[in-house]
């Protein structure tokens, strides 16, 4: 299970005084009003060879603009400083997340789960989660490096135990061939 949860990604700057525009990764963007800090993370990959970066900053103010969140972060006071934060992901500690009802999980909790068939044989590992509108679909990488698409529906899902690191499924006819 994840210890940190991504709540947004900085997509651009806003204004000249260091505000950033954030694409929220949460169903409830108003959630930002309750946060005091966020951890910014930037990967060290890519053509620009930017070094990996991780730092925690206090939130000075939160505003909303259409479907975006405008944040003013402590110590980021110019457009140039804000520009350097473009593409950074924003994370919070799991303890700061909204409590979920029993049996519900954050999408990130599914990544890396071992997928077992009804007899306990390994089918693969969850590498991606697709939101289709009707249900979730777990993209599972098999040991043969093939993709197996597993829908989260009662007929297929026998056990779902992210806290224990696995799910047990009953593959319907034709699922292996997709």
Backbone bond lengths (Angstrom), bond angles and torsions (degrees), N, CA, C in turn:
res aa  C-N    CA-C-N  psi(-1)  N-CA   C-N-CA  omega(-1)  CA-C   N-CA-C  phi
1 X - - - 1.453 - - 1.532 108.06 -
2 X 1.308 114.79 144.45 1.458 120.63 -176.86 1.521 111.57 -70.89
3 X 1.318 116.00 141.40 1.463 121.23 175.02 1.526 110.78 -91.06
4 X 1.351 115.57 -24.43 1.464 121.03 177.54 1.518 108.65 -126.64
5 X 1.324 115.56 148.02 1.457 121.09 -178.98 1.522 110.02 -123.25
6 X 1.328 116.24 135.42 1.461 120.43 178.86 1.516 108.99 -78.24
7 X 1.333 116.47 128.90 1.460 120.85 179.83 1.519 112.60 -112.10
8 X 1.344 117.30 -10.39 1.456 119.11 179.36 1.511 112.36 -179.39
9 X 1.357 114.55 172.99 1.455 122.39 176.77 1.521 107.55 -135.59
10 X 1.329 116.84 132.30 1.462 121.35 178.04 1.526 107.90 -74.29
11 X 1.331 116.29 122.04 1.462 120.00 -177.36 1.523 113.09 -103.07
12 X 1.331 117.58 -27.86 1.461 120.31 179.61 1.529 110.04 -168.84
13 X 1.323 114.68 -178.66 1.464 120.38 176.99 1.526 108.70 -91.74
14 X 1.334 115.50 168.82 1.465 120.54 174.91 1.530 107.14 -142.83
15 X 1.303 116.25 113.99 1.460 120.41 -179.92 1.517 111.73 77.45
16 X 1.324 114.98 -169.14 1.465 121.48 -174.06 1.519 113.79 -105.50
17 X 1.333 117.87 -6.96 1.465 120.18 -172.13 1.516 114.47 -105.49
18 X 1.331 117.06 24.57 1.455 119.53 171.19 1.509 117.42 95.54
19 X 1.327 118.56 4.32 1.464 119.03 176.91 1.518 109.86 -71.57
20 X 1.331 116.02 150.10 1.455 121.67 176.42 1.524 109.35 -121.80
21 X 1.325 114.83 150.49 1.468 121.94 177.63 1.517 107.16 -100.51
22 X 1.321 116.06 126.11 1.466 122.46 -174.31 1.520 110.51 -116.49
23 X 1.340 115.65 130.48 1.463 121.67 170.10 1.522 106.28 -84.81
24 X 1.338 118.69 110.58 1.466 119.40 -177.37 1.517 112.26 -69.52
25 X 1.327 115.86 145.87 1.473 123.22 175.97 1.519 108.49 -114.71
26 X 1.301 115.60 38.61 1.456 121.72 -178.29 1.517 108.03 -136.96
27 X 1.297 116.72 149.14 1.463 120.66 178.90 1.525 111.57 -71.85
28 X 1.333 117.46 -15.14 1.447 122.25 -176.63 1.534 110.17 -127.83
29 X 1.356 118.75 83.46 1.465 120.53 -178.36 1.538 113.63 -59.22
30 X 1.336 117.52 -25.77 1.464 119.72 177.45 1.529 111.45 -61.06
31 X 1.314 115.02 -13.16 1.467 122.15 177.48 1.525 111.24 -56.90
32 X 1.337 117.06 -29.97 1.459 121.66 179.63 1.530 111.87 -60.97
33 X 1.332 117.62 -26.60 1.469 121.16 179.94 1.527 111.59 -63.96
34 X 1.322 117.85 -26.32 1.462 122.69 -177.57 1.523 113.39 -90.55
35 X 1.330 117.11 -12.73 1.465 120.48 -176.05 1.520 111.52 -82.66
36 X 1.315 115.86 140.73 1.463 121.30 175.81 1.521 111.42 -99.57
37 X 1.338 116.50 -33.42 1.462 121.28 -178.95 1.532 110.07 -139.15
38 X 1.324 115.80 159.63 1.457 122.94 170.68 1.518 107.33 -138.24
39 X 1.330 115.91 152.18 1.464 120.86 175.21 1.512 108.16 -103.14
40 X 1.333 116.49 121.89 1.460 122.51 178.18 1.511 108.49 -89.41
41 X 1.331 115.93 134.54 1.458 120.72 179.26 1.520 108.98 -133.02
42 X 1.326 114.82 132.26 1.462 121.14 175.55 1.517 107.69 -127.34
43 X 1.314 115.42 132.76 1.455 120.57 178.90 1.525 109.72 -76.67
44 X 1.318 116.56 151.29 1.456 121.31 -179.13 1.508 114.17 -90.52
45 X 1.328 118.23 18.40 1.458 120.17 -178.38 1.526 110.97 -100.24
46 X 1.306 116.13 171.15 1.456 121.19 175.31 1.505 112.94 110.94
47 X 1.314 116.02 171.67 1.457 122.01 -177.22 1.527 112.66 -67.04
48 X 1.322 117.13 -31.81 1.456 119.71 -176.47 1.528 111.96 -76.08
49 X 1.328 117.28 -11.29 1.466 122.89 177.24 1.534 112.25 54.33
50 X 1.319 115.89 41.65 1.456 120.49 177.38 1.525 107.72 -72.48
51 X 1.307 116.91 131.39 1.459 120.71 -179.90 1.524 110.11 -64.14
52 X 1.321 116.69 149.19 1.455 120.62 175.49 1.521 108.47 -58.21
53 X 1.311 114.16 142.93 1.459 119.21 -176.14 1.518 108.64 -142.28
54 X 1.301 115.82 140.59 1.452 121.05 174.62 1.515 107.70 -150.17
55 X 1.325 115.58 125.24 1.465 119.19 176.79 1.514 110.15 -154.05
56 X 1.312 114.31 150.06 1.454 121.06 -179.75 1.521 109.12 -101.73
57 X 1.336 115.19 129.45 1.465 121.19 -179.22 1.523 110.03 -125.90
58 X 1.325 114.67 146.58 1.464 120.20 175.35 1.523 109.38 -78.55
59 X 1.312 115.55 147.73 1.466 121.95 176.74 1.516 108.03 -93.04
60 X 1.334 116.29 121.43 1.462 120.75 178.78 1.527 111.50 -87.58
61 X 1.332 117.03 -38.80 1.466 119.18 179.17 1.522 110.27 -154.74
62 X 1.337 113.58 156.75 1.463 122.29 179.52 1.519 108.25 -134.12
63 X 1.333 115.30 131.10 1.467 121.22 173.32 1.522 107.22 -136.37
64 X 1.323 115.00 167.49 1.456 119.51 -179.21 1.520 109.79 -124.42
65 X 1.333 114.86 142.64 1.462 121.15 177.17 1.517 107.26 -139.65
66 X 1.316 115.96 106.70 1.468 122.28 -174.36 1.522 109.07 53.75
67 X 1.342 118.79 -120.04 1.463 120.60 -178.19 1.529 112.33 -98.67
68 X 1.318 117.17 14.35 1.465 122.27 -178.74 1.531 110.64 -110.44
69 X 1.340 114.71 160.45 1.459 121.73 176.51 1.524 107.08 -114.15
70 X 1.322 116.50 130.34 1.459 121.60 176.15 1.518 108.02 -101.11
71 X 1.337 116.01 121.02 1.466 121.07 -178.21 1.513 110.24 -116.45
72 X 1.308 115.22 140.00 1.461 122.24 167.56 1.518 105.13 -109.49
73 X 1.337 115.66 117.14 1.458 121.70 -177.46 1.518 110.19 -103.41
74 X 1.309 115.95 142.42 1.455 121.76 -179.14 1.528 110.80 -59.04
75 X 1.344 115.43 130.80 1.461 120.69 176.97 1.519 114.12 87.38
76 X 1.311 117.90 -5.31 1.465 122.25 176.60 1.525 106.01 -107.29
77 X 1.345 115.97 99.36 1.463 120.14 -169.96 1.520 114.85 -118.41
78 X 1.326 117.87 -2.21 1.461 120.16 179.01 1.516 110.02 -131.81
79 X 1.315 115.19 161.22 1.463 119.96 177.99 1.526 110.52 -63.46
80 X 1.326 117.45 -32.79 1.466 120.90 179.23 1.528 111.37 -65.80
81 X 1.326 116.84 -42.41 1.471 120.34 177.62 1.524 110.63 -65.85
82 X 1.332 116.15 -40.06 1.468 120.71 179.56 1.520 110.63 -66.56
83 X 1.329 117.80 -38.00 1.467 121.81 -179.73 1.523 111.25 -59.61
84 X 1.322 117.87 -34.56 1.470 121.27 179.87 1.526 112.64 -67.72
85 X 1.329 117.42 -14.57 1.464 121.41 -178.82 1.524 112.74 -92.96
86 X 1.336 116.76 -3.13 1.466 120.39 -179.61 1.533 109.80 -54.97
87 X 1.302 117.14 136.21 1.469 126.62 179.75 1.526 113.82 76.60
88 X 1.311 118.91 1.47 1.466 120.02 175.31 1.529 109.15 -71.53
89 X 1.321 116.30 139.01 1.463 121.71 174.27 1.524 108.16 -88.50
90 X 1.323 116.24 146.53 1.464 122.36 179.12 1.526 109.04 -109.51
91 X 1.319 115.66 128.43 1.463 121.59 -178.19 1.520 111.09 -123.07
92 X 1.335 114.89 154.27 1.457 121.61 170.76 1.524 107.70 -126.68
93 X 1.328 115.98 162.43 1.462 120.35 175.03 1.527 108.98 -71.48
94 X 1.306 115.87 147.68 1.466 120.20 179.04 1.532 110.59 -57.15
95 X 1.313 116.86 -34.48 1.469 120.49 -179.47 1.528 112.29 -64.93
96 X 1.335 117.43 -18.60 1.459 121.68 178.52 1.532 112.78 -92.83
97 X 1.315 116.55 -4.75 1.466 121.14 -177.61 1.521 110.56 -76.07
98 X 1.306 114.74 158.41 1.458 120.89 175.18 1.529 107.88 -67.42
99 X 1.306 116.51 134.92 1.471 120.51 179.84 1.525 109.91 -67.02
100 X 1.316 115.56 134.47 1.457 120.95 178.75 1.526 109.94 -96.48
101 X 1.326 116.42 151.72 1.469 119.12 175.47 1.532 110.62 -62.51
102 X 1.305 115.86 157.45 1.468 122.83 178.06 1.528 110.42 -51.89
103 X 1.327 116.75 131.32 1.460 121.52 177.71 1.516 115.01 85.66
104 X 1.341 118.47 -1.01 1.465 121.25 176.34 1.516 108.84 -106.13
105 X 1.344 115.71 149.77 1.457 121.36 -175.95 1.520 109.93 -137.17
106 X 1.326 116.04 158.93 1.453 121.16 172.26 1.526 107.99 -75.20
107 X 1.331 116.90 147.98 1.467 120.49 -178.06 1.521 111.71 -54.46
108 X 1.308 117.64 -39.85 1.457 121.13 -178.96 1.515 113.56 -62.11
109 X 1.327 117.41 -21.46 1.463 120.83 179.42 1.524 112.54 -69.01
110 X 1.332 116.88 -19.06 1.462 120.34 -178.72 1.530 112.78 -82.51
111 X 1.325 117.37 -24.32 1.465 120.32 -177.45 1.522 110.33 -64.17
112 X 1.331 115.60 133.27 1.450 120.90 177.74 1.517 114.49 85.91
113 X 1.334 118.17 -1.90 1.467 119.61 178.64 1.527 110.21 -66.25
114 X 1.324 115.48 139.57 1.461 120.57 172.35 1.522 107.56 -75.38
115 X 1.315 116.48 136.52 1.465 121.74 179.09 1.520 107.51 -108.30
116 X 1.334 115.50 123.20 1.464 122.56 -178.47 1.522 109.59 -116.39
117 X 1.328 116.97 148.28 1.466 118.90 174.30 1.527 108.16 -82.43
118 X 1.333 116.34 -178.22 1.468 119.61 -174.94 1.516 113.59 -65.64
119 X 1.349 117.37 -18.06 1.462 121.07 176.93 1.524 112.73 -94.71
120 X 1.327 117.39 -0.78 1.458 121.30 179.56 1.517 114.85 92.89
121 X 1.326 118.18 3.07 1.472 121.44 178.11 1.529 109.84 -75.58
122 X 1.324 116.48 140.21 1.467 121.68 -178.26 1.522 110.56 -71.11
123 X 1.341 115.55 129.35 1.463 121.58 175.61 1.522 111.33 -103.24
124 X 1.337 117.25 -23.32 1.458 120.53 -178.91 1.510 111.99 151.49
125 X 1.341 114.69 -159.07 1.462 122.73 -176.43 1.527 108.81 -132.99
126 X 1.329 117.63 138.00 1.465 121.98 178.60 1.526 108.97 -69.58
127 X 1.337 116.18 122.28 1.466 122.68 -179.91 1.516 112.75 -109.65
128 X 1.353 116.91 -19.71 1.456 120.67 -177.58 1.514 108.70 -156.05
129 X 1.333 116.55 153.76 1.454 121.59 176.30 1.524 107.38 -125.92
130 X 1.325 116.15 123.33 1.461 121.48 178.89 1.520 109.16 -102.04
131 X 1.330 115.88 134.49 1.461 121.23 175.15 1.521 107.31 -100.61
132 X 1.322 117.01 109.33 1.457 120.68 -174.72 1.518 113.45 -94.65
133 X 1.312 117.49 -10.71 1.456 120.89 -174.63 1.518 110.18 101.92
134 X 1.330 116.68 -48.38 1.467 120.82 178.68 1.520 110.75 -81.48
135 X 1.335 116.66 -41.74 1.461 121.13 -178.29 1.527 108.35 -163.31
136 X 1.312 115.63 169.70 1.460 120.54 174.34 1.524 109.01 -81.38
137 X 1.336 115.48 151.71 1.461 121.31 173.91 1.521 106.78 -127.01
138 X 1.328 116.58 125.37 1.459 122.21 179.52 1.520 108.98 -92.12
139 X 1.333 116.24 118.40 1.460 121.19 175.74 1.521 105.98 -86.58
140 X 1.318 115.48 113.93 1.459 121.97 -173.29 1.518 109.91 -111.76
141 X 1.321 115.87 130.40 1.459 120.29 175.63 1.518 108.34 -91.58
142 X 1.326 115.37 121.66 1.460 120.72 -178.56 1.530 109.76 -81.71
143 X 1.327 117.93 165.94 1.472 120.14 176.20 1.527 112.59 -58.80
144 X 1.333 117.03 -24.80 1.479 121.20 178.62 1.526 111.68 -85.00
145 X 1.353 117.18 7.71 1.472 124.04 -179.98 1.525 112.45 66.82
146 X 1.320 117.43 27.54 1.458 122.37 173.25 1.520 108.03 -99.82
147 X 1.336 116.56 161.97 1.453 121.05 176.39 1.520 110.00 -97.86
148 X 1.306 115.10 137.87 1.452 122.30 176.38 1.526 106.15 -123.57
149 X 1.338 117.34 122.45 1.464 121.85 -179.09 1.520 109.18 -96.06
150 X 1.338 115.42 119.87 1.461 120.33 -175.31 1.527 108.83 -120.51
151 X 1.341 117.57 113.15 1.468 119.90 179.31 1.532 111.30 -76.03
152 X 1.312 115.29 144.74 1.469 119.87 176.58 1.533 107.78 -88.86
153 X 1.329 114.02 81.37 1.462 121.29 178.25 1.529 107.62 -130.01
154 X 1.323 117.50 153.69 1.470 120.28 -175.66 1.525 114.49 -56.72
155 X 1.342 118.06 -33.55 1.458 120.84 -178.18 1.534 112.01 -67.55
156 X 1.332 116.60 -22.84 1.466 121.62 -176.64 1.530 111.74 -104.13
157 X 1.318 117.30 -42.71 1.466 122.66 -172.47 1.527 110.46 -82.02
158 X 1.327 116.56 108.24 1.463 121.34 178.36 1.524 111.22 -89.17
159 X 1.331 116.28 -44.37 1.468 122.41 178.48 1.517 108.05 -143.88
160 X 1.317 115.96 139.60 1.461 121.14 176.05 1.520 106.64 -131.84
161 X 1.327 117.01 107.96 1.461 122.47 -173.22 1.538 111.18 -130.44
162 X 1.335 118.35 69.91 1.471 119.13 178.69 1.527 113.16 -57.66
163 X 1.328 117.29 -33.71 1.465 119.75 -179.84 1.526 111.36 -65.84
164 X 1.339 117.27 -21.69 1.463 121.89 177.48 1.534 111.99 -105.18
165 X 1.343 116.81 -2.73 1.461 120.97 173.67 1.515 116.86 84.62
166 X 1.344 118.63 20.27 1.462 118.62 179.75 1.520 112.07 -151.24
167 X 1.332 114.11 164.42 1.466 122.53 167.50 1.523 107.15 -134.99
168 X 1.327 115.70 146.29 1.467 121.25 178.76 1.530 106.27 -115.29
169 X 1.347 115.84 129.40 1.458 120.33 -174.81 1.516 111.83 -129.54
170 X 1.328 114.67 157.69 1.466 122.42 171.68 1.522 105.15 -113.23
171 X 1.319 116.54 110.82 1.462 120.95 -178.72 1.514 110.60 -74.93
172 X 1.319 116.52 122.39 1.453 120.74 175.50 1.516 108.84 -73.28
173 X 1.320 115.57 157.14 1.458 119.86 -179.67 1.523 110.29 -57.38
174 X 1.312 116.39 131.80 1.454 122.03 178.61 1.514 114.54 96.10
175 X 1.325 119.75 -15.40 1.469 120.96 -178.92 1.526 112.18 -66.50
176 X 1.296 117.49 -34.74 1.474 119.63 179.66 1.525 111.96 -67.08
177 X 1.323 117.16 -24.67 1.458 120.63 -176.14 1.520 112.96 -89.04
178 X 1.321 119.25 -10.60 1.470 121.57 -178.24 1.510 112.02 -68.18
